[in-house]
Amino acid sequence: NGVILISTKNSRSGKLKVDINASTSLSEMTTHLKMLNTSQYIDMRKKAFLNDGIASYPANAYDINGVWDHTRDTDWQKKLLRNVAQNNTARISLSGGSEMTNFLLNIEHNDQTNIFSNNLHYTGTNISSKINHKSKDSRFLINLSNMFSLLKNNLIVEDLTKKSIVLAPNAPQLYNLDQSINWENYTFSNPAAIFNSSYTNENIQYLNSINLQYTIAGNLTVKLNGGLNYQ
């Protein structure tokens, strides 16, 4: 459903520098499996029952026993996987400082949709900072790093790709005239029903680290490392 990659750059001295980047990408399903049309599908089903020696079709064989319309012909891949997914990313970073102290602040936001629906999103906001300081004699060094991330996800919990392949081509339409979910008298497990279900996930993470170093004499150095991880 999406992966957020976080990379931490090193801070550097110099005048204040501002970097702004933004990108947008689009994704869609360009290749579909070639499926049987309704006529070919019904013919295959009839031969399957004939090969099994079954003369009368079961009551739950709605696709062949006349309950479902034999004139309907739907390519469910094009029906369920037709959306164009978007991936939008915006990033701003500030860096600068002096020879003794320098800093970096990075803010990034990412928003992803998928090929099922534009109403479903995976978003991530990341804020990271880094400060480096050293004394004039370079004997004392301190590095501070912080990162805060907020990830939100309301993507559907089921992949409709499989259903788009195994659903009979003469299965009923997804919606009634009033745009309500069509259950076709409870003979149809409507894949569109999942869009009416509710799922959300929110993850907050905070990382903090501090590194202290002091050179007492020669190669004798004392180091202290610490950190905090909250999720």
SULRAKA-V786715 format. One line per field, one symbol per residue. ss: DSSP state (@ for helix, = for strand, . for the rest). phi: phi as a letter, one per 20 degrees, with the letter a starting at -180 (. if undefined). psi: psi as a letter, one per 20 degrees, with the letter a starting at -180 (. if undefined). A space follows every 50 residues. Layout:
ss=???
phi=???
psi=???
//
This chain:
ss=.............==============..........@@@@@@@@@@@@@ @........................@@@@@....=============... ============.........=============.....=========== ===.......@@@@@@........=.....=.........@@@@@@.... =================..===========.
phi=.pcdedddeefbepffcddccbbccccbeecdfedfffffffffffffff femeedfgfeeffcenfeffefbcefffeedefeedcdccbcccbrpdfe cbbbccccccccdcfeaeedccdbccccbbccbbffemedcbccccbccc dcbcffeceeffffeefffdffffcffemefedllmdceffffffefdbb bccdccccbccdbcefaleecdcccbacccb
psi=iqpoppporqqqraqpppppqqqpqqqroipqqorqrgghgggggghghg hjkohpqqhjmhiijigqpiipopohghghkiqoqqopppppqpqaaahh prrpppppppppaaigqiipqoqppppqqpppqqrhjjhpqppppqppqo pppkqqjppjgghihipqhjqrqhqrhjjrpoilkkjpnohihhiirppq ppppppppqppqppogpcjoppqpprrpop.
//
